[in-house]
Amino acid sequence: MQNIFHTGKEYIAKSSTEYAVVFIEPEYLLRKAKKMVSEKDLHLLHHLRNDARATITDISKKMDAPITTVFDRMQGVLEKYVERNTSLLNFGRLGLNSHMYVACRVARKSREQFEACIAKHPHINTAAQIGFGGDYLLELITPDQAKAHDVITALEAVFNITKATPFNVTKELKREGILTEKDHIHALNE
């Protein structure tokens, strides 16, 4: 005989000798996931996202918190949430005036070599595998459309790309915007 009972967060099936979690309520999981980042950490990340070069003194004044508290919290936040520090470039000022995303499908036999190539390619700014299998999305930054066409053509020829669809960026509307506004803190912490 098997009994099922509710603990307030999960349903547990009980036989005479064993217990097994049958179902964990999605709302419970969401509440647990949302509590993973404290509001103070989100405020600190907000200040870092707006000016990563701000001094701890400046941040402590904006947060209305003691410098030592901000310093201690900053160490944990940097270690836990910051993958790496980098600069956002103005590609146009560097003479890189063609900006596009390319969705492509790569044959199974070429995927490993393709991923190794795009990881080192000088004109591919970001790359992600999308969906399942051999679909990729590449962000391509080149001096002009002709160079972009050359890069795509070369990739198609070398890596047996069965389909490549370019999408030209005519106007960038937002880049790296999460946690740059105060209202983002509350939206991410709901």
VENZI-V576432 format. One record per helix or strand of 2 or more residues. SS is the DSSP state (@ for helix, = for strand). FROM is the first residue (numbers start at 1). TO is the last residue. If there is no record, write none. Layout:
SS|FROM|TO ; SS|FROM|TO
This chain:
=|3|6 ; =|10|14 ; =|19|24 ; @|26|34 ; @|39|50 ; @|56|63 ; @|67|81 ; @|91|94 ; =|98|106 ; @|108|120 ; =|124|130 ; =|135|142 ; @|145|159 ; =|161|168 ; @|182|188
